[in-house]
Amino acid sequence: MTPARSLLRNGSLLGAGLALVAVPLFGLYWLLGHPRQNLEILIPRDHFVIVTNVALLSLAVAAIVLRSAMLLRQARPLLLSMGFLSLAGLFSIHGLTTPGIIVQGHPDDYGGSATGVMAYLSTLTAAFLFAARDFLPASWRERLPAHPRLIALVTAGAVVLTGALALLQPSVVGSLGVATPPVAYASAVITISLLLYAAYHELRVFASTGYPTSATLALGFAWLAVAQACMTIAPAWTLAWWEYHVLMLTAVIVGLVGQFIELDRRRQLERFLAPSLVDRVLSGTATSLGGERREITILFADLRESTALEERIEPEEAAGRLNEFFEAMDQEIARFNGTLDKYLGDGLMALFGDRAPYEDHTQRAVRAAFAMQDRMRQLQRQSDERGQESLRIGIGIAHGMAMVGMSGSVARMEYTAIGSPVNIASRLTSLAASGQVLTTSRTYRRVEAQVEGIPKAAARVRGLDEPIRVVELVGLRSPRPRDERAGWSRLRDMIIEAGREPELRAALLADPHDGQRTRALDRTGRDLARRILELWELPLLSGIPDAEVKALLSRASLRDVRRGTAVLRQGEQPDAIYLVVQGTAHVLITDGDAEHHVATLTQGDLFGEIALLFDTARTATVHAESALALLAVARDDCYELLSQAPTLRERVEEIARARMSESVPERSWAARPQGS
């Protein structure tokens, strides 16, 4: 369609819509100006039957639309559906509370009745939800689809409770004064303003896209605004007052029909486009080349040995297996609010944090990766039961700044992300073995408190000067019974204080359960404080100045390591230096296929210092013989610490000299080594 024809078509539809709004407005104006023709039709029983039946029908339709919106997990259709749900629900209560039918009362006392209150609440609540689709911040709207069932239950529950109160205590509800001046006038002004605001935004979408759904919604919102005016200024039970019932019911029906069309079109579009792009298309936002710079997390997943599998089975079976895989992975990505960017042969690319900024996009990506591996194990069991060959995947994750938006040519565009994290995540996926989830040490630090990881060998990525340090994510950490960060903060302050005050230090070492100041810690914290303080009595930390102790503890973190876990592995790049607080570990060196035990580490022993001092690969594997409690200082933090703590640095270098014949290199400790 040419621009001229499109403009003419849209202009014609807009003119028709304005005429449809003008007709009821003129009818209201004429009836109010001719009181004799504005007949009073006092038929409470007919009002009860007509309004209740039609409102309940609208309520059922709204519930069906709401279910579709919940499946889509999109904020705009969810808010729109809840608006119609509350409108139909509260309007049905308006009919059920008709005076003289179910509840006591006289029809003349409309303003002071529960019937009048429900009429005003139905339009006000719906108007707020309709307008919220546009005036709520994007970050707020992004959070809504995460709990669609909860939101729907809260909305439906509020409607049911309101109805129960109105039916059981109609006099109490009627005494609220919502339907009597001046509150009624204020409520009407707010409702009409919100409805016109929502109608204006739908007209903008219609002007940009020409979608009839937006036109029907704009018309429905405008009719509701006129209905609110009729409700407010027309005398109860007159023809002008009955006009508001007709307008409201018509608006609900038209709006819900438009919503059916909208949801069906959205479902069709989301089969081919990313949800972010669907939102832009349906909202009328121009889709031009370019994008915006944003920090996001990229996830790649790729099937292992799929090419060989496709050579052994028929093409139809291969296509069916591949579709089954994509369907399962897409569900898990959507569950954690990610965007499926594209399918890549037998793999896929997903984005987290691209639609609206949220701080936990990396955590969502990691949890999605674990969920994807769990689904793959389920698919493997199903394949085994059917006698089919199993499918497995490797996953790579990286975060960073990227350009997010439209890419391609003017003739053909696609929504995607471009930048260094995309290349890194793709490279990690190619390195990941079956069942593995790999990330960089930089990305791992963002989720380290919630996720367990094992350092792996460094890898090079095309376009980067330095190799990236790789970490395998092995699972979520067990939840702690207390806030670990807050507990470590209190413990660290206690140890620093004990380092300055010999009496407190002696009291803790003698009996950690005694003393006023130790009561701020729980029993586990007091025991751990005593063990850390015992370290200062050992040769490693004996005589270290208090300022250096404070610098060490301010950069350290507490790590619990389960028995049998490899804390670090031979050949991997250094990520931290460790100090044993409690437990025993074995140091193992691999020579070919043989593994040799060379040392045992106990309380007060330092390890990881050689690789860190020389900035080389680990020279041995450290294996937890028992449960370990470790003080760990991350690599970059450790270089900064050693530059500020000369006594501690001298001790660390002394340990390194005793363990190897090669001398410790001279270096400027103030400078941090480069690398991700």
C-alpha positions in Angstrom: 0.0 0.0 0.0 1.4 3.4 -1.0 1.9 6.1 1.7 -0.9 8.2 0.1 -3.4 5.3 0.2 -2.3 4.3 3.7 -2.8 7.9 4.9 -6.2 8.1 3.2 -7.2 4.8 4.7 -6.1 5.7 8.2 -7.7 9.1 7.9 -11.0 7.5 6.9 -10.9 5.1 9.9 -10.0 7.9 12.2 -12.9 10.0 10.9 -15.3 7.0 11.4 -14.0 6.6 14.9 -14.5 10.2 15.8 -18.1 10.0 14.4 -18.8 6.9 16.6 -17.6 8.9 19.7 -19.4 12.0 18.7 -22.8 10.3 18.3 -23.1 9.2 22.0 -21.7 12.6 23.1 -24.4 14.4 21.0 -27.1 12.0 22.5 -26.0 12.9 26.0 -26.0 16.6 25.2 -29.4 16.4 23.6 -31.0 14.4 26.4 -29.6 16.7 29.1 -30.9 19.7 27.1 -34.4 18.3 26.8 -35.4 17.0 30.2 -38.9 16.0 29.0 -37.4 13.5 26.5 -34.8 12.3 29.1 -37.4 9.9 30.6 -36.9 8.1 33.9 -37.0 4.4 33.4 -36.9 2.9 36.9 -36.7 -0.9 36.3 -34.3 -2.3 38.9 -35.1 -5.9 38.1 -34.4 -5.5 34.4 -31.2 -3.6 35.3 -30.1 -6.5 37.5 -30.8 -9.2 34.8 -29.3 -7.3 31.8 -26.2 -5.9 33.5 -25.3 -9.0 35.5 -25.7 -11.4 32.5 -23.8 -9.3 30.1 -21.1 -8.4 32.6 -20.6 -12.1 33.5 -20.4 -13.0 29.9 -17.7 -10.3 29.4 -16.0 -11.6 32.6 -15.7 -15.1 31.0 -14.3 -13.7 27.8 -11.9 -11.5 29.7 -10.7 -14.6 31.6 -10.0 -16.4 28.3 -8.0 -13.5 27.0 -6.2 -13.2 30.3 -5.1 -16.9 30.0 -3.6 -16.2 26.6 -1.9 -13.1 27.9 -0.4 -15.2 30.7 1.0 -17.7 28.3 2.7 -14.9 26.3 4.2 -13.5 29.5 4.1 -10.0 28.0 3.4 -6.9 30.2 1.2 -4.9 27.8 -1.4 -7.7 27.0 -1.3 -8.8 30.6 -2.2 -5.3 31.9 -4.8 -4.9 29.2 -6.4 -8.2 30.0 -6.4 -7.4 33.8 -8.1 -4.1 33.0 -10.9 -5.8 31.2 -11.1 -8.5 33.9 -11.5 -5.9 36.6 -13.9 -3.8 34.5 -16.2 -6.8 33.8 -15.9 -8.2 37.3 -16.7 -4.9 39.2 -19.4 -4.1 36.7 -21.1 -7.4 37.4 -21.0 -6.5 41.1 -22.7 -3.2 40.0 -25.6 -5.3 38.6 -25.7 -7.8 41.5 -26.0 -5.0 44.1 -29.0 -3.4 42.3 -31.1 -2.0 45.2 -34.2 -4.0 46.1 -33.1 -7.2 44.4 -30.4 -9.1 46.3 -29.5 -6.3 48.7 -31.8 -4.0 50.6 -32.2 -0.4 49.5 -34.3 2.0 47.4 -33.4 2.7 43.7 -33.6 6.5 44.2 -30.6 6.4 46.6 -28.2 5.5 43.8 -25.3 7.8 44.8 -25.2 6.4 48.3 -25.5 2.8 47.3 -23.0 0.0 46.7 -24.4 0.0 43.1 -23.1 3.5 42.5 -19.8 2.9 44.2 -19.2 -0.2 42.1 -19.9 1.7 38.9 -17.2 4.3 39.7 -14.7 1.7 40.9 -15.1 -0.4 37.8 -14.1 2.4 35.4 -11.4 3.9 37.6 -9.6 0.6 38.2 -9.8 -0.4 34.6 -8.6 3.1 33.4 -5.5 2.9 35.7 -4.6 -0.6 34.3 -5.1 0.5 30.7 -3.0 3.6 31.1 -0.3 1.8 33.1 0.8 0.0 29.9 2.3 3.3 28.8 3.1 5.4 31.9 4.8 2.7 34.0 8.6 2.7 33.6 9.9 0.0 31.3 11.8 -1.7 34.2 8.6 -2.1 36.2 6.7 -3.5 33.2 9.6 -5.9 32.6 9.1 -7.4 36.1 5.3 -8.0 35.7 5.4 -11.1 33.3 7.7 -12.9 35.8 4.7 -13.7 38.0 1.6 -13.6 35.7 -0.4 -16.2 37.8 0.2 -14.3 41.0 -0.9 -11.0 39.4 -4.0 -12.6 37.9 -4.9 -14.2 41.3 -4.4 -11.0 43.2 -6.6 -9.1 40.7 -9.3 -11.7 40.7 -9.1 -12.1 44.5 -9.5 -8.3 44.9 -12.6 -8.3 42.7 -14.1 -11.3 44.6 -13.4 -9.7 48.0 -14.9 -6.4 46.8 -18.0 -8.2 45.6 -18.4 -10.1 48.8 -18.1 -7.0 50.8 -20.6 -5.1 48.6 -23.1 -7.9 48.9 -22.7 -8.6 52.6 -22.2 -5.0 53.7 -23.8 -2.8 51.0 -24.5 0.1 53.5 -20.8 0.2 54.5 -19.7 0.2 50.9 -22.3 2.8 49.9 -21.2 5.1 52.7 -17.7 5.5 51.2 -19.0 8.4 49.2 -17.3 7.4 46.0 -20.5 8.0 43.9 -21.5 11.3 45.5 -20.0 14.8 45.0 -17.3 16.0 45.3 -15.5 12.6 45.4 -17.5 11.4 42.4 -16.4 14.5 40.3 -12.7 13.9 41.2 -12.9 10.2 40.4 -14.6 11.0 37.1 -11.9 13.5 36.1 -9.1 11.0 36.9 -10.9 8.2 35.1 -11.6 10.2 32.0 -8.0 11.6 31.9 -6.5 8.1 32.2 -8.8 6.7 29.5 -8.0 9.5 27.1 -4.3 9.0 27.8 -4.6 5.3 26.9 -6.7 6.1 23.8 -4.1 8.7 22.7 -1.3 6.1 22.8 -3.4 3.6 20.9 -4.1 6.2 18.3 -0.3 6.8 18.0 0.2 3.1 17.4 -2.6 3.1 14.9 -1.1 6.1 13.0 2.3 4.3 12.8 1.1 0.8 11.9 -2.5 1.0 10.7 -3.4 -2.0 12.9 -7.2 -2.2 13.3 -6.7 -3.6 16.8 -5.2 -0.3 18.1 -8.2 1.5 16.5 -10.7 -0.7 18.2 -8.9 -0.2 21.6 -8.8 3.5 21.1 -12.5 3.5 20.3 -13.3 1.4 23.3 -11.3 3.7 25.7 -13.0 6.7 24.2 -16.5 5.1 24.7 -15.6 4.3 28.3 -14.6 8.0 28.8 -18.0 9.1 27.5 -19.7 6.4 29.6 -18.0 7.9 32.7 -19.3 11.4 31.7 -22.8 10.0 31.4 -22.6 8.2 34.7 -21.4 11.4 36.5 -23.7 14.1 35.1 -26.9 12.2 34.1 -29.6 11.7 36.8 -29.9 8.1 37.8 -32.3 5.9 36.0 -32.9 8.4 33.1 -32.2 7.6 29.4 -28.9 9.5 29.6 -27.9 7.3 32.6 -28.9 4.1 30.7 -26.7 5.3 27.9 -23.6 4.7 30.0 -24.5 1.0 30.4 -24.9 0.6 26.7 -21.5 2.4 26.1 -19.7 0.4 28.7 -20.9 -3.0 27.5 -20.2 -2.1 23.9 -16.7 -0.9 24.8 -15.9 -4.1 26.7 -17.1 -6.3 23.8 -15.2 -4.2 21.1 -12.1 -4.1 23.3 -12.1 -7.8 23.9 -12.6 -8.7 20.3 -9.7 -6.4 19.5 -7.6 -8.1 22.2 -8.4 -11.6 20.7 -7.0 -10.3 17.4 -4.0 -8.8 19.1 -3.0 -11.9 21.0 -3.5 -14.1 17.9 -1.2 -11.8 15.9 1.4 -11.6 18.6 1.5 -15.4 18.9 2.0 -15.6 15.1 4.8 -13.0 15.2 6.6 -14.5 18.1 7.0 -17.7 16.1 9.4 -15.8 13.8 10.6 -12.7 15.7 12.2 -12.0 19.1 9.7 -10.7 21.8 11.6 -7.5 21.9 11.1 -6.9 18.2 7.4 -7.9 18.5 6.9 -5.3 21.1 8.5 -2.7 18.8 6.4 -3.8 15.9 3.1 -3.8 17.7 3.8 -0.6 19.5 4.6 1.2 16.2 8.2 1.9 17.1 10.2 2.5 13.9 12.5 -0.4 13.1 15.6 1.1 11.6 19.1 -0.1 11.4 21.2 0.6 14.5 20.6 0.1 18.2 21.6 1.1 21.6 24.6 0.3 23.7 23.6 -1.8 26.7 25.2 -4.2 29.2 23.7 -7.7 28.5 24.5 -11.4 29.0 24.9 -13.6 26.0 24.1 -17.4 26.0 25.1 -19.8 23.2 24.0 -23.4 23.2 25.1 -26.0 20.7 24.4 -29.7 20.2 27.3 -32.0 20.4 28.0 -34.6 17.6 24.8 -33.7 15.9 26.3 -33.9 12.4 27.4 -37.4 12.9 24.0 -38.3 14.3 22.2 -36.8 11.3 24.3 -39.0 9.0 23.1 -42.1 10.9 19.3 -41.3 11.0 16.7 -40.3 8.4 16.2 -36.6 7.7 12.6 -36.6 9.0 13.8 -38.1 12.4 16.7 -35.6 12.6 14.3 -32.7 12.0 11.9 -33.9 14.6 14.7 -34.4 17.2 16.0 -30.9 16.4 12.6 -29.3 16.8 12.1 -31.1 20.1 15.4 -29.7 21.3 14.6 -26.2 20.2 11.1 -26.2 21.8 12.5 -27.3 25.2 15.4 -24.8 25.1 13.1 -22.0 24.1 10.8 -22.7 27.0 13.6 -22.5 29.6 15.0 -19.3 28.1 11.5 -17.6 28.2 11.1 -18.9 31.8 14.0 -16.7 32.9 12.9 -13.7 30.8 15.5 -14.2 28.1 15.2 -13.4 24.4 15.7 -16.2 21.9 17.8 -14.2 19.4 18.2 -16.8 16.6 18.7 -20.5 15.8 22.1 -21.4 14.4 21.8 -24.7 12.6 21.9 -27.1 15.6 22.4 -24.4 18.2 20.9 -21.1 19.4 21.8 -17.7 20.7 19.9 -16.0 23.5 20.0 -12.5 25.1 19.4 -11.6 28.8 18.8 -7.9 29.8 18.1 -6.7 26.2 14.4 -5.7 26.6 14.6 -3.6 29.7 17.6 -3.0 32.1 17.6 -5.3 35.1 20.7 -5.9 37.2 20.4 -9.7 37.6 20.5 -10.6 33.8 23.7 -12.6 34.3 22.1 -14.6 37.2 19.1 -15.3 34.9 21.3 -16.5 32.1 23.2 -18.9 34.4 20.0 -20.3 35.9 18.6 -20.7 32.4 21.7 -22.6 31.4 21.4 -25.0 34.3 17.7 -25.4 33.5 18.5 -26.1 29.9 21.0 -28.8 30.9 18.3 -30.4 33.2 15.8 -30.4 30.3 18.5 -32.1 28.1 18.9 -34.8 30.7 15.1 -35.3 30.6 15.2 -35.5 26.8 18.1 -38.0 27.1 16.0 -40.3 29.3 13.1 -40.1 26.9 15.5 -40.9 24.0 16.8 -43.9 25.9 13.3 -45.2 26.5 12.5 -44.9 22.8 15.8 -46.6 21.8 17.1 -43.4 20.2 20.6 -41.9 20.4 20.9 -39.2 23.1 21.5 -35.5 22.4 23.8 -33.3 24.6 24.7 -29.7 24.6 27.5 -27.4 25.5 26.7 -23.9 26.7 28.8 -20.7 26.8 27.9 -17.5 28.7 29.6 -14.0 28.7 28.4 -10.6 29.7 29.5 -7.1 28.7 28.6 -4.0 26.6 27.0 -4.7 23.2 25.0 -2.9 20.6 21.4 -4.3 20.8 19.0 -3.5 17.9 18.5 -4.0 14.2 21.2 -5.3 12.0 21.4 -6.1 8.3 20.3 -4.1 5.3 17.4 -1.8 4.5 15.8 -4.6 2.6 16.2 -7.2 5.3 16.9 -6.7 9.0 17.1 -8.8 12.1 17.2 -8.1 15.8 20.4 -9.1 17.4 23.4 -8.1 19.6 26.9 -7.2 18.4 30.0 -6.9 20.5 32.8 -8.6 22.3 30.6 -10.7 24.7 28.9 -12.3 21.7 32.3 -13.5 20.3 33.5 -14.7 23.7 30.3 -16.6 24.5 30.4 -18.2 21.0 34.1 -19.3 21.6 33.2 -20.7 25.0 30.4 -22.8 23.5 32.8 -24.3 21.1 35.1 -25.3 24.0 32.3 -26.7 26.2 32.1 -30.4 26.4 28.7 -32.3 26.6 26.9 -31.1 29.7 29.3 -28.3 30.4 28.5 -24.6 31.1 31.5 -22.4 30.6 32.0 -18.7 31.3 34.8 -16.2 31.9 36.3 -15.5 35.3 35.0 -11.9 34.9 31.4 -13.1 34.4 31.8 -15.7 37.1 32.6 -13.0 39.7 29.1 -11.5 39.1 27.4 -14.8 40.2 30.1 -16.3 42.5 28.0 -15.8 45.6 25.2 -18.0 44.1 27.1 -20.4 41.8 29.9 -22.9 42.3 32.6 -22.8 39.6 35.9 -24.6 38.7 38.7 -22.7 37.0 39.7 -24.2 33.6 42.6 -23.6 31.2 42.8 -20.2 29.5 41.5 -19.8 26.0 42.2 -17.3 23.2 39.4 -15.5 21.4 39.9 -13.9 18.0 40.1 -10.1 18.3 41.4 -10.1 21.9 45.0 -9.6 22.7 45.0 -11.6 26.0 43.6 -15.1 26.6 40.4 -15.3 28.6 40.3 -17.2 31.9 37.6 -19.8 31.7 35.4 -21.1 34.6 33.1 -24.1 34.5 29.8 -23.5 36.3 28.9 -26.7 38.1 25.8 -25.8 40.1 24.0 -23.4 42.4 25.4 -23.0 45.9 23.3 -24.3 48.8 21.3 -21.6 50.5 22.8 -20.4 53.8 20.7 -20.2 57.0 22.0 -16.6 57.4 23.1 -13.7 55.3 26.7 -14.7 54.5 27.8 -11.3 53.4 26.5 -9.6 56.5 28.0 -12.4 58.6 31.4 -12.1 57.0 31.3 -8.3 57.5 30.6 -8.6 61.2 33.3 -11.3 61.6 35.8 -9.3 59.7 35.2 -6.2 61.9 35.6 -8.4 65.0 38.9 -9.8 63.8 40.3 -6.4 62.9 39.2 -5.1 66.3 40.9 -8.1 68.0 44.1 -7.4 66.0 44.2 -4.0 67.6 43.3 -5.0 71.1 45.4 -7.8 72.7 42.9 -8.4 75.5 40.0 -9.2 73.1 42.4 -11.3 71.0 43.4 -13.3 74.0 39.8 -13.7 75.1 38.8 -15.0 71.7 41.7 -17.5 71.5 41.0 -18.7 75.1 37.2 -18.9 74.9 35.4 -17.5 71.9 32.0 -17.9 73.6 32.9 -15.4 76.3 33.1 -11.6 76.1 30.5 -8.9 75.4 31.7 -8.0 72.0 31.6 -11.5 70.6 27.9 -11.8 71.2 27.3 -9.9 67.9 28.3 -13.2 66.2 26.5 -16.5 66.2 28.3 -19.6 67.4 29.6 -20.5 64.0 31.0 -17.0 63.5 32.7 -17.1 66.9 34.4 -20.4 66.2 35.5 -19.2 62.8 36.8 -16.0 64.4 38.9 -18.0 66.8 40.4 -20.1 64.0 41.3 -17.1 61.9 42.9 -15.4 64.9 44.9 -18.6 65.4 46.5 -17.9 62.0 48.1 -14.8 63.3 50.1 -17.0 65.8 51.5 -19.0 62.9 54.8 -18.0 61.1 52.9 -16.9 58.0 51.0 -14.0 59.7 52.8 -13.6 63.0 53.9 -10.0 63.4 51.9 -8.6 60.4 51.0 -5.0 61.1 47.3 -4.3 62.0 47.0 -2.1 58.9 48.0 -5.0 56.6 45.7 -7.4 58.4 42.9 -4.9 57.8 43.9 -4.6 54.1 43.9 -8.4 53.8 40.5 -9.0 55.4 38.9 -6.1 53.5 39.7 -7.8 50.2 39.2 -11.4 51.3 36.1 -13.6 51.0 35.2 -16.7 52.9 34.8 -19.9 50.8 33.5 -23.3 52.0 34.8 -26.2 49.9 33.2 -29.6 50.1 35.2 -32.7 50.6 36.5 -34.2 47.4 36.4 -30.9 45.4 39.4 -29.7 43.4 40.0 -26.2 44.6 42.3 -25.5 41.7 43.8 -27.6 38.9 47.2 -28.0 37.4 47.5 -26.0 34.1 44.8 -23.5 34.9 45.3 -19.8 35.1 45.4 -18.2 38.6 42.2 -16.7 39.8 43.0 -16.2 43.5 45.4 -16.9 46.4 44.1 -19.0 49.2 44.8 -19.4 53.0 43.5 -22.5 54.8 41.5 -21.6 57.9 40.2 -25.1 58.6 40.5 -28.5 57.1 43.1 -30.5 55.1 44.0 -30.6 51.4 46.4 -32.6 49.3 48.7 -31.1 46.6 49.0 -33.3 43.6 51.2 -33.0 40.5 50.3 -34.8 37.3 53.1 -36.2 35.1 51.7 -37.8 32.0 49.1 -40.3 33.2 50.5 -40.5 36.7 49.5 -38.3 39.6 51.9 -37.8 42.5 51.1 -36.5 46.0 53.7 -33.9 47.0 52.4 -32.1 50.0 49.5 -31.8 52.6 48.0 -28.4 53.5 46.5 -27.7 56.9 45.5 -24.6 58.9 47.6 -21.6 58.2 49.0 -22.9 54.9 49.0 -20.6 51.8 48.6 -22.0 48.3 48.2 -20.6 44.8 50.9 -18.0 45.3 53.5 -19.4 42.8 51.2 -19.1 39.8 50.0 -15.7 41.0 53.5 -14.3 41.5 54.8 -15.5 38.2 51.4 -14.9 36.4 51.6 -18.4 34.9 49.5 -21.5 34.9 49.0 -23.5 38.1 51.8 -25.9 38.8 49.7 -28.4 40.8 46.2 -29.5 41.7 44.9 -28.9 45.2 42.3 -31.4 46.3 40.1 -31.1 49.4 40.8 -34.1 51.7 38.1 -32.8 54.1 35.7 -29.9 54.2 37.7 -26.7 53.9 37.2 -23.2 55.1 39.4 -20.8 53.1 40.2 -17.1 53.0 40.4 -16.2 49.3 41.7 -13.0 47.7 40.9 -12.6 44.0 43.8 -12.2 41.6 43.5 -8.5 40.8 42.7 -7.7 44.4 45.8 -9.7 45.5 48.1 -7.7 43.3 46.7 -4.5 44.8 47.0 -5.9 48.3 50.7 -6.9 47.9 51.5 -3.4 46.6 50.1 -1.9 49.8 51.3 -4.6 52.4 55.1 -4.9 52.2 55.4 -7.2 55.2 52.8 -9.6 53.9 54.3 -9.5 50.4 57.7 -10.5 51.9 56.2 -13.4 53.7 54.4 -14.6 50.5 57.6 -14.3 48.5 59.5 -16.2 51.2 57.0 -19.1 50.9 57.3 -19.2 47.1 61.2 -19.3 47.4 61.0 -22.2 49.7 58.8 -24.2 47.3 60.8 -23.7 44.2 64.4 -23.0 43.1 63.6 -20.2 40.7 63.7 -16.7 42.2 60.7 -14.6 42.6 60.7 -12.0 39.8 61.1 -8.3 40.5 58.0 -6.3 39.5 56.1 -3.1 40.1 53.3 -4.4 42.4 51.2 -1.3 41.9 50.5 -2.4 38.3 47.9 -5.0 37.8 48.4 -7.6 35.0 46.0 -7.2 32.2 43.4 -9.8 31.3 39.7 -10.6 31.6 
